[in-house]
């Protein structure tokens, strides 16, 4: 009996210290403590030779016993994630009945009020309400066991099946053995097997914990020991404060010692001590789970960064590289579905030879693909090994990928890809929490991929509109269309060399293609005049930046593109047109286009003049640097021209 009580106390603390914030862990701890209190009371009762002391110990036995069915049923709801209203209400009713049984037993000896000597020990004799409590005990625990069985039958997770199987068998043994104690209390002389059954149940639970690596045992033991010592000290202070407070409470209020004063005092002191308990919990967590906390924080930060990527390959490679560092894995890969078929091929990998992953191919009817698409959850390789109905093809897929964990990258009902992660350092298994976090990360990756593809589609449609507008110029003046293409090409090279952001580079590309769009509004006699323009005609031509800006008002293009179109004829000293904008008020797109536009115009033939040679054009740019043009832009552009010329000479 003592061993049963101690083992339950140890398991309760063991599970609680793993993750206090998880509801199932907290409720299991309450259940374990109830069994431990019942066992401790029964142990005291069995040791004593004094009948009066044995009767006094009944209160301890029943303090634990009345809460065993309600806490067990609540734990079953938590671990099976059963949120149905009926079951939650039944749980509340069960707790209420537990309190009622406890109060009535303390006041009137409802469950038991006397003891008899059986098999060398004292055991309680059934009270007037024992049958009601025994029915409550057996029916609620039996229904909880049934819910475990129902969950076992319905779940698709082999690992969860195994956990539930051991819990189901263990609780069934504990319940059947407890019936012998109930029969003894009712006067039927059978040997009480409840302690043996509880020990058997504990062995099943411990076996499941060790077999399925549900906890980091070394960390848990150190953390649990520290938590036990600290809270043990605090518990001593708590009970001392409780005794002193109850004495003061009785003196001030005038009540004698009774259940009401005890419960009131305990409640007030527990409220006062709650902040201390939370601080102790946080201190122990930070001490023993520092690395786990860092990993979780890193995964959260990675999840938040996903939405900032604009390139799919960069997104996938950064994700995989980060996961390799966070989880300490030896290798990993991300497979993506090809657009035109249902084949999945490796898109990025880390820790793998390219010759290995280039041959990897999964089709839409592959077992792993079908499983991930259907379950929408990650699956560890261990699950395929421990599955009661082993699927050799699923294990073969894992072997082909050299993976220990596969996570679906799923959007709605579409499996966009698979995140396949290799072994961890020191062969540690992926725990359920990590699998849940990574499954959520897979969904985030899918959303980011969809977002990037949507942006790319919108960009392609937008560029199609831009090119249609730009070609409209070419229908009237072929030179202008060719000029715009060349300006856009060189402007992008300059922007990239300077190191501007990708969004700004794209805006400059658009501005280069459309910077002369306003010439559509210029009369052909002026636009296509083969002779040099008069002052009046040149004044008309100078209106094309303003006309271009008005044409683009009805189209959603970046602000930097608009600025480039309007200000590509502005000068650094403010003597340009149409607005006379100068210096830092000019956008990067305007500064770059001003240089590239002038150079291309000088080095191409026009009907009214011949092109000047490149050396003269370069001289003009250098003379204008700092006065007409941005110095850095001129230097960068000339460097690009020099490199292009060397390449042409080599070819």
DOPASE-25076 format. One record per residue (C-alpha): residue in one letter; x, y, z. Coordinates in steps of 0.05 Angstrom, whole numbers, padded with zeros to 5 digits, always signed. Layout:
N
AXYZ ...
This chain:
651
X+00000+00000+00000 X+00057+00048+00018 X+00091+00031-00048 X+00027+00044-00087 X+00019+00112-00053 X+00091+00133-00063 X+00093+00110-00136 X+00030+00150-00151 X+00059+00212-00117 X+00123+00206-00157 X+00087+00196-00224 X+00040+00255-00209 X+00099+00302-00196 X+00137+00272-00254 X+00082+00288-00304 X+00065+00356-00274 X+00137+00381-00278 X+00141+00363-00352 X+00092+00417-00373 X+00051+00451-00319 X+00013+00493-00370 X-00017+00431-00405 X-00086+00415-00378 X-00078+00339-00384 X-00014+00342-00341 X-00047+00383-00286 X-00109+00339-00283 X-00067+00275-00283 X-00027+00304-00225 X-00092+00316-00186 X-00114+00245-00201 X-00047+00217-00179 X-00049+00257-00115 X-00119+00232-00100 X-00096+00160-00108 X-00033+00175-00066 X-00075+00206-00009 X-00122+00145-00010 X-00062+00098-00009 X-00028+00136+00046 X-00091+00135+00089 X-00102+00061+00077 X-00029+00047+00094 X-00035+00084+00160 X-00100+00047+00174 X-00068-00021+00160 X-00008-00007+00206 X-00045+00014+00268 X-00067-00035+00322 X-00111+00018+00355 X-00183+00015+00330 X-00198+00087+00348 X-00137+00111+00308 X-00160+00067+00249 X-00228+00100+00252 X-00195+00169+00253 X-00155+00151+00191 X-00219+00138+00151 X-00222+00213+00136 X-00155+00211+00101 X-00175+00149+00060 X-00239+00181+00037 X-00207+00249+00024 X-00169+00215-00032 X-00221+00164-00053 X-00279+00213-00066 X-00237+00251-00118 X-00209+00191-00155 X-00269+00182-00203 X-00279+00256-00217 X-00205+00272-00230 X-00196+00209-00272 X-00256+00225-00315 X-00232+00297-00323 X-00163+00271-00343 X-00194+00225-00396 X-00231+00285-00426 X-00166+00325-00428 X-00122+00271-00458 X-00174+00252-00511 X-00187+00326-00526 X-00261+00314-00514 X-00295+00383-00513 X-00367+00360-00520 X-00415+00399-00476 X-00447+00337-00445 X-00380+00308-00422 X-00356+00375-00394 X-00421+00383-00355 X-00416+00312-00330 X-00346+00327-00306 X-00371+00388-00267 X-00427+00346-00236 X-00376+00293-00217 X-00333+00344-00180 X-00395+00370-00145 X-00415+00300-00123 X-00344+00287-00098 X-00349+00349-00053 X-00418+00329-00029 X-00395+00258-00012 X-00334+00286+00025 X-00376+00336+00066 X-00430+00285+00083 X-00379+00233+00101 X-00342+00281+00148 X-00406+00304+00181 X-00448+00240+00183 X-00401+00182+00164 X-00440+00172+00099 X-00390+00126+00065 X-00359+00093+00127 X-00357+00109+00201 X-00329+00046+00233 X-00276-00007+00220 X-00271-00083+00225 X-00211-00129+00229 X-00200-00172+00166 X-00138-00211+00146 X-00098-00179+00202 X-00116-00107+00183 X-00169-00056+00198 X-00216-00039+00141 X-00275+00010+00138 X-00346-00015+00146 X-00398+00010+00096 X-00438+00070+00119 X-00510+00087+00099 X-00489+00119+00033 X-00433+00071+00014 X-00473+00039-00042 X-00486+00106-00074 X-00413+00125-00071 X-00390+00057-00097 X-00439+00063-00156 X-00413+00133-00170 X-00341+00107-00166 X-00350+00047-00212 X-00396+00078-00263 X-00355+00142-00274 X-00288+00105-00279 X-00319+00053-00325 X-00347+00107-00370 X-00278+00141-00371 X-00246+00075-00392 X-00299+00068-00447 X-00280+00137-00473 X-00207+00116-00475 X-00227+00055-00516 X-00270+00097-00563 X-00212+00145-00575 X-00165+00085-00586 X-00211+00058-00640 X-00220+00124-00676 X-00150+00154-00675 X-00105+00146-00736 X-00041+00158-00697 X-00004+00094-00679 X+00035+00129-00624 X-00030+00154-00592 X-00060+00085-00599 X-00003+00055-00559 X-00007+00108-00504 X-00082+00098-00498 X-00073+00022-00499 X-00027+00022-00439 X-00071+00072-00402 X-00133+00031-00418 X-00103-00035-00394 X-00073-00003-00332 X-00138+00031-00311 X-00179-00032-00324 X-00133-00071-00278 X-00137-00017-00225 X-00213-00015-00230 X-00222-00090-00225 X-00176-00095-00166 X-00211-00037-00131 X-00277-00075-00134 X-00246-00126-00085 X-00237-00069-00034 X-00309-00046-00046 X-00334-00117-00034 X-00295-00121+00030 X-00324-00055+00055 X-00394-00083+00039 X-00379-00143+00083 X-00360-00195+00031 X-00295-00225+00055 X-00248-00224-00005 X-00175-00205-00002 X-00167-00131-00021 X-00126-00127-00086 X-00131-00052-00099 X-00058-00037-00079 X-00034-00092-00126 X-00078-00065-00182 X-00054+00007-00171 X+00019-00017-00173 X+00003-00054-00239 X-00028+00009-00267 X+00033+00050-00247 X+00079+00000-00281 X+00040+00007-00346 X+00044+00083-00342 X+00119+00084-00328 X+00131+00033-00384 X+00094+00078-00433 X+00133+00139-00411 X+00200+00104-00419 X+00183+00065-00483 X+00157+00125-00522 X+00207+00176-00495 X+00151+00221-00473 X+00198+00258-00426 X+00271+00277-00420 X+00282+00235-00358 X+00347+00266-00334 X+00320+00337-00339 X+00253+00317-00308 X+00285+00283-00248 X+00330+00343-00234 X+00273+00392-00246 X+00224+00350-00205 X+00272+00343-00147 X+00285+00418-00145 X+00211+00434-00151 X+00195+00382-00097 X+00246+00411-00047 X+00226+00483-00059 X+00152+00471-00057 X+00161+00424+00002 X+00191+00482+00042 X+00136+00527+00018 X+00084+00475+00037 X+00111+00475+00109 X+00104+00550+00112 X+00035+00543+00081 X+00009+00494+00134 X+00040+00534+00191 X+00006+00597+00164 X-00059+00557+00156 X-00058+00535+00229 X-00043+00605+00255 X-00094+00637+00210 X-00148+00587+00230 X-00135+00602+00304 X-00141+00677+00291 X-00203+00665+00248 X-00237+00626+00304 X-00220+00679+00357 X-00244+00737+00313 X-00306+00704+00284 X-00322+00662+00345 X-00329+00594+00310 X-00303+00529+00339 X-00260+00484+00295 X-00303+00457+00239 X-00303+00442+00165 X-00325+00513+00146 X-00268+00548+00184 X-00217+00498+00155 X-00240+00507+00083 X-00244+00583+00089 X-00175+00588+00119 X-00145+00541+00067 X-00177+00581+00011 X-00151+00649+00036 X-00080+00623+00048 X-00078+00588-00020 X-00097+00653-00055 X-00041+00689-00018 X+00010+00635-00035 X-00010+00629-00109 X+00039+00684-00135 X+00097+00649-00097 X+00080+00582-00130 X+00079+00614-00199 X+00147+00647-00188 X+00177+00581-00164 X+00148+00546-00226 X+00179+00600-00272 X+00246+00596-00236 X+00250+00520-00243 X+00228+00524-00316 X+00281+00575-00334 X+00334+00534-00299 X+00320+00465-00328 X+00285+00480-00394 X+00329+00537-00419 X+00348+00500-00483 X+00277+00478-00497 X+00253+00549-00486 X+00305+00576-00534 X+00284+00524-00587 X+00211+00543-00581 X+00227+00617-00585 X+00270+00605-00647 X+00214+00566-00680 X+00164+00621-00664 X+00212+00674-00693 X+00221+00631-00755 X+00145+00625-00764 X+00138+00701-00758 X+00193+00712-00810 X+00161+00668-00863 X+00113+00722-00887 X+00171+00770-00903 X+00201+00727-00958 X+00189+00746-01031 X+00227+00689-01063 X+00203+00617-01055 X+00272+00584-01058 X+00300+00633-01007 X+00241+00618-00961 X+00250+00543-00965 X+00326+00543-00958 X+00326+00592-00899 X+00271+00551-00864 X+00309+00485-00873 X+00376+00515-00853 X+00345+00546-00790 X+00310+00480-00771 X+00376+00443-00779 X+00409+00490-00729 X+00350+00493-00680 X+00336+00418-00677 X+00408+00394-00687 X+00390+00348-00745 X+00440+00316-00792 X+00400+00329-00856 X+00334+00351-00885 X+00297+00367-00949 X+00234+00400-00975 X+00197+00368-01032 X+00148+00410-01073 X+00094+00388-01120 X+00105+00404-01193 X+00051+00450-01222 X+00033+00406-01282 X+00029+00339-01247 X+00025+00305-01179 X+00099+00290-01173 X+00138+00314-01112 X+00212+00329-01123 X+00265+00357-01077 X+00267+00433-01082 X+00320+00447-01028 X+00362+00405-00981 X+00416+00410-00927 X+00466+00357-00908 X+00453+00316-00971 X+00494+00303-01033 X+00459+00333-01095 X+00468+00267-01131 X+00427+00234-01076 X+00367+00280-01074 X+00361+00293-01149 X+00337+00221-01159 X+00284+00225-01104 X+00213+00226-01131 X+00145+00215-01097 X+00082+00208-01137 X+00011+00227-01117 X-00008+00156-01101 X+00052+00143-01057 X+00031+00118-00988 X+00067+00175-00951 X+00035+00228-00996 X-00034+00199-00986 X-00024+00193-00911 X+00000+00266-00903 X-00055+00292-00948 X-00108+00255-00908 X-00083+00264-00837 X-00055+00336-00845 X-00007+00322-00788 X+00066+00303-00781 X+00086+00231-00775 X+00151+00206-00744 X+00186+00144-00771 X+00178+00112-00703 X+00103+00111-00713 X+00110+00068-00776 X+00151+00019-00735 X+00104+00015-00675 X+00040+00014-00715 X-00001-00047-00694 X-00019-00056-00768 X+00049-00041-00799 X+00051-00011-00868 X+00116-00033-00901 X+00107+00016-00959 X+00102+00075-00912 X+00166+00053-00878 X+00198+00045-00946 X+00181+00117-00964 X+00216+00140-00900 X+00277+00099-00918 X+00279+00129-00988 X+00278+00199-00958 X+00326+00180-00902 X+00277+00217-00857 X+00258+00210-00784 X+00199+00259-00788 X+00155+00281-00847 X+00112+00343-00841 X+00058+00361-00892 X+00062+00429-00925 X-00012+00434-00936 X-00059+00489-00960 X-00132+00472-00952 X-00138+00402-00981 X-00078+00409-01026 X-00011+00379-01006 X+00038+00430-01034 X+00100+00395-01007 X+00134+00353-00953 X+00184+00375-00901 X+00228+00314-00888 X+00276+00319-00829 X+00332+00271-00812 X+00358+00244-00747 X+00372+00288-00687 X+00440+00290-00654 X+00450+00232-00605 X+00391+00196-00637 X+00338+00233-00596 X+00267+00223-00620 X+00220+00279-00640 X+00171+00290-00582 X+00096+00303-00592 X+00103+00378-00577 X+00157+00387-00630 X+00114+00349-00680 X+00055+00395-00665 X+00098+00458-00672 X+00129+00433-00737 X+00060+00414-00765 X+00037+00485-00752 X+00101+00510-00784 X+00085+00468-00846 X+00019+00504-00852 X+00054+00571-00846 X+00103+00551-00901 X+00045+00532-00945 X+00011+00600-00933 X+00077+00636-00949 X+00087+00595-01013 X+00016+00611-01036 X+00027+00685-01019 X+00092+00688-01058 X+00060+00653-01118 X+00000+00700-01115 X+00046+00760-01114 X+00085+00731-01173 X+00020+00720-01212 X-00002+00791-01198 X+00067+00817-01217 X+00065+00780-01283 X-00005+00807-01298 X+00018+00876-01279 X+00081+00871-01321 X+00038+00848-01379 X-00002+00912-01372 X+00062+00953-01367 X+00091+00920-01429 X+00027+00932-01467 X+00031+01006-01450 X+00104+01009-01468 X+00092+00974-01535 X+00038+01025-01549 X+00094+01076-01556 X+00129+01030-01605 X+00069+01029-01652 X+00081+01104-01664 X+00156+01109-01653 X+00197+01045-01655 X+00258+01082-01630 X+00224+01101-01565 X+00204+01029-01550 X+00276+01004-01561 X+00302+01062-01520 X+00256+01046-01462 X+00277+00973-01461 X+00351+00992-01460 X+00341+01044-01406 X+00303+00995-01362 X+00356+00942-01370 X+00414+00988-01351 X+00375+01022-01295 X+00362+00954-01262 X+00437+00937-01266 X+00455+01002-01232 X+00403+00993-01178 X+00427+00922-01164 X+00500+00943-01162 X+00484+01000-01113 X+00448+00950-01069 X+00377+00976-01068 X+00320+00935-01040 X+00286+00885-01088 X+00220+00923-01085 X+00255+00988-01107 X+00293+00952-01162 X+00227+00926-01189 X+00198+00997-01187 X+00258+01022-01226 X+00249+00967-01278 X+00177+00990-01289 X+00196+01064-01290 X+00249+01049-01343 X+00199+01015-01388 X+00147+01071-01379 X+00189+01134-01371 X+00170+01159-01441 X+00098+01135-01440 X+00076+01208-01441 X+00100+01214-01513 X+00035+01179-01533 X+00002+01246-01521 X+00051+01285-01565 X+00030+01304-01636 X+00064+01261-01690 X+00088+01324-01726 X+00130+01341-01665 X+00146+01270-01640 X+00168+01243-01708 X+00197+01308-01737 X+00261+01290-01776 X+00293+01359-01764 X+00316+01394-01701 X+00259+01418-01658 X+00242+01492-01650 X+00237+01522-01581 X+00161+01517-01583 X+00164+01445-01605 X+00215+01428-01552 X+00168+01459-01500 X+00114+01411-01524 X+00162+01351-01518 X+00180+01373-01447 X+00108+01360-01427 X+00114+01284-01436 X+00135+01269-01363 X+00071+01304-01338 X+00028+01270-01391 X+00059+01202-01372 X+00043+01214-01298 X-00030+01228-01315 X-00035+01166-01359 X-00009+01124-01301 X-00057+01153-01249 X-00109+01100-01265 X-00059+01043-01257 X-00032+01017-01191 X+00043+01023-01197 X+00095+01035-01142 X+00107+01107-01121 X+00180+01102-01140 X+00158+01083-01211 X+00114+01145-01215 X+00171+01189-01189 X+00219+01159-01241 X+00169+01173-01298 X+00157+01245-01275 X+00227+01265-01255 X+00274+01228-01304 X+00291+01296-01336 X+00304+01331-01270 X+00375+01353-01251 X+00412+01350-01186 X+00421+01427-01187 X+00346+01439-01197 X+00349+01463-01269 X+00312+01404-01298 X+00239+01396-01316 X+00180+01392-01305 X+00182+01411-01231 X+00253+01435-01218 X+00262+01384-01163 X+00334+01381-01137 X+00384+01343-01093 X+00357+01297-01039 X+00285+01311-01060 X+00297+01267-01122 X+00280+01194-01114 X+00333+01139-01128 X+00293+01119-01190 X+00296+01190-01217 X+00371+01196-01205 X+00386+01130-01239 X+00340+01141-01299 X+00368+01211-01310 X+00438+01183-01322 X+00419+01121-01363 X+00367+01159-01405 X+00416+01213-01426 X+00471+01163-01442 X+00426+01120-01486 X+00398+01181-01521 X+00468+01208-01536 X+00494+01142-01563 X+00436+01125-01611 X+00420+01155-01679 X+00361+01202-01687 X+00331+01228-01752 X+00355+01298-01737 X+00426+01280-01712 X+00478+01225-01710 X+00498+01188-01646 X+00561+01211-01611 X+00614+01159-01594 X+00616+01126-01526 X+00678+01163-01503 X+00644+01230-01513 X+00581+01207-01478 X+00623+01182-01419 X+00658+01250-01417 X+00591+01285-01415 X+00568+01243-01356 X+00632+01256-01318 X+00626+01331-01330 X+00555+01331-01305 X+00569+01289-01243 X+00554+01327-01179 X+00519+01383-01217 X+00470+01350-01263 X+00476+01277-01243 X+00486+01238-01178 X+00560+01223-01170 X+00550+01152-01143 X+00502+01134-01199 X+00550+01159-01252 X+00609+01120-01222 X+00568+01056-01217 X+00540+01063-01288 X+00608+01076-01319 X+00636+01015-01282 X+00581+00972-01313 X+00595+01000-01382 X+00669+00984-01373 X+00653+00912-01353 X+00605+00903-01411 X+00658+00928-01460 X+00710+00878-01433 X+00660+00821-01440 X+00646+00841-01513 X+00721+00842-01528 X+00729+00773-01498 X+00674+00745-01542 
